[in-house]
Amino acid sequence: MERKLKFNTIYRHFKGNLYLVLDVVTDSESGRDMVLYKALYDDLKLYVRPIDMFLSEVDHDKYPDIKQKYRFEEYKIERK
């Protein structure tokens, strides 16, 4: 099953921080599609990352103690 990127959705990075996916933008030099996302902590900085990297699995050889399967996973807000 292919993973799909969802816009206006909060994702959790495998190291714990939360980010809001805003859009897909094109790198003017390479023509590569990049995910534009915003940190939901500290200074609310904007970032870009190649889509395939954003949706990739965690390198469990490098990070053997990480339980999360993917680099970024959709964050579900639990309601009580």
MARSEMI-78707 format. One record per residue (C-alpha): residue number from 1; residue in three letters; x, y, z. Coordinates in nm, 2 decimals. Layout:
VOPA   num   residu        X        Y        Z
VOPA   NUM      ALA        X        Y        Z
...
//
This chain:
VOPA   num   residu        X        Y        Z
VOPA     1      MET     0.00     0.00     0.00
VOPA     2      GLU     0.14     0.34    -0.10
VOPA     3      ARG     0.14     0.61     0.16
VOPA     4      LYS    -0.04     0.93     0.07
VOPA     5      LEU     0.05     1.28     0.20
VOPA     6      LYS    -0.24     1.46     0.37
VOPA     7      PHE    -0.25     1.84     0.37
VOPA     8      ASN    -0.35     2.05     0.68
VOPA     9      THR    -0.27     1.74     0.88
VOPA    10      ILE    -0.05     1.71     1.19
VOPA    11      TYR     0.24     1.46     1.17
VOPA    12      ARG     0.47     1.34     1.44
VOPA    13      HIS     0.84     1.31     1.36
VOPA    14      PHE     1.00     0.99     1.49
VOPA    15      LYS     1.20     1.20     1.74
VOPA    16      GLY     0.88     1.34     1.89
VOPA    17      ASN     0.80     1.69     1.75
VOPA    18      LEU     0.48     1.78     1.58
VOPA    19      TYR     0.45     1.94     1.23
VOPA    20      LEU     0.16     2.07     1.02
VOPA    21      VAL     0.18     1.98     0.65
VOPA    22      LEU     0.09     2.29     0.45
VOPA    23      ASP     0.15     2.21     0.08
VOPA    24      VAL     0.37     2.06    -0.19
VOPA    25      VAL     0.61     2.30    -0.35
VOPA    26      THR     0.86     2.26    -0.64
VOPA    27      ASP     1.24     2.32    -0.60
VOPA    28      SER     1.32     2.57    -0.87
VOPA    29      GLU     1.67     2.43    -0.92
VOPA    30      SER     1.59     2.06    -0.94
VOPA    31      GLY     1.22     2.05    -1.02
VOPA    32      ARG     1.17     1.81    -0.74
VOPA    33      ASP     0.85     1.81    -0.54
VOPA    34      MET     0.90     1.90    -0.17
VOPA    35      VAL     0.67     1.89     0.13
VOPA    36      LEU     0.62     2.23     0.29
VOPA    37      TYR     0.56     2.19     0.66
VOPA    38      LYS     0.55     2.40     0.98
VOPA    39      ALA     0.69     2.32     1.32
VOPA    40      LEU     0.43     2.33     1.60
VOPA    41      TYR     0.68     2.42     1.87
VOPA    42      ASP     0.93     2.70     1.95
VOPA    43      ASP     0.95     2.95     1.66
VOPA    44      LEU     0.70     2.78     1.43
VOPA    45      LYS     0.97     2.76     1.16
VOPA    46      LEU     0.88     2.64     0.80
VOPA    47      TYR     1.07     2.35     0.65
VOPA    48      VAL     1.08     2.16     0.31
VOPA    49      ARG     1.18     1.80     0.25
VOPA    50      PRO     1.15     1.57    -0.05
VOPA    51      ILE     0.82     1.39    -0.04
VOPA    52      ASP     0.98     1.05    -0.07
VOPA    53      MET     1.20     1.13     0.23
VOPA    54      PHE     0.91     1.27     0.43
VOPA    55      LEU     0.71     0.95     0.38
VOPA    56      SER     1.00     0.71     0.42
VOPA    57      GLU     1.05     0.45     0.69
VOPA    58      VAL     1.28     0.52     0.99
VOPA    59      ASP     1.63     0.38     0.95
VOPA    60      HIS     1.61     0.13     1.23
VOPA    61      ASP     1.97     0.03     1.18
VOPA    62      LYS     2.07     0.39     1.27
VOPA    63      TYR     1.78     0.43     1.53
VOPA    64      PRO     1.73     0.08     1.67
VOPA    65      ASP     1.52     0.20     1.98
VOPA    66      ILE     1.26     0.39     1.78
VOPA    67      LYS     0.92     0.22     1.77
VOPA    68      GLN     0.76     0.44     1.50
VOPA    69      LYS     0.77     0.28     1.16
VOPA    70      TYR     0.78     0.59     0.94
VOPA    71      ARG     0.99     0.91     0.97
VOPA    72      PHE     0.66     1.11     0.99
VOPA    73      GLU     0.33     0.96     1.09
VOPA    74      GLU    -0.01     1.12     1.11
VOPA    75      TYR    -0.08     1.24     1.46
VOPA    76      LYS    -0.42     1.15     1.60
VOPA    77      ILE    -0.55     1.38     1.88
VOPA    78      GLU    -0.72     1.17     2.15
VOPA    79      ARG    -1.05     1.32     2.27
VOPA    80      LYS    -1.19     1.23     2.61
//
